[in-house]
């Protein structure tokens, strides 16, 4: 089983709830290792955790097949996470930082942003951001599609990572993928995504499975909408096979043949020659005995008539013998 390490804070009841990470990883039938630096409850209370000890425990327990770093509020926690990740150098690191919300709300301090955009991004193989974060990181406003393409290329060159900019109204609900060689738009209507699943975690799982390039992103998008992998077909109801004897099959085929359809149009249908005085049964149930028709000939004589005729023949023969002897 693949192991996925998820590093982030958790805001209960929001899109930053760590439950979404866990649900996504488990849906891929992988083992989630969740390292949370702070739990923020829905009532506003919080429970801080030691992210350093948690991460060391996770790396002692397993070698993650992929790591995802999500939202982190405190700069100190982000710095510790970056330090430990740098010491282990995971082969796959997805950064999905949630710096700014889609509505323009700033989620972290400038100090935390500086650590995320340097130490974390430097370790990342893939960076997932929205359109406002793309503008912030690129340093210019993105109005047209060409602006987004220019921003994606700049960030890809700057961080040496695959960049994925999520779809939005400005892009016609299309996301932009850039890996330095490929620059391609893909359908990404985020309103259709399941709220309980995380696109960043789905991408992390696809990469852990060995899927690469834009295919990993499109697979993750498919999963976030459908809740299943592209390769997982929809189950088809199984119907128990019906056992039919070969003889019954042949009878069914024979009964289904329409002899009249084999005759050409306008050709008179000839009556089949009789080979028996027993006509086939055309009506009735199984077990009905067909009637035997008597051949059309002279009516049969009675036994007494036949004996009288034999006696007359004998008398004639006796008369012929006597006449010949005389």
Beta strands, then each sheet from edge to edge (+ up, - down):
strand 1: 3-11
strand 2: 31-40
strand 3: 46-48
strand 4: 66-69
strand 5: 93-95
strand 6: 126-129
strand 7: 162-165
strand 8: 174-178
strand 9: 183-187
sheet 1: 3+ 2- 1- 4- 5- 6- 7- 8+ 9-
end
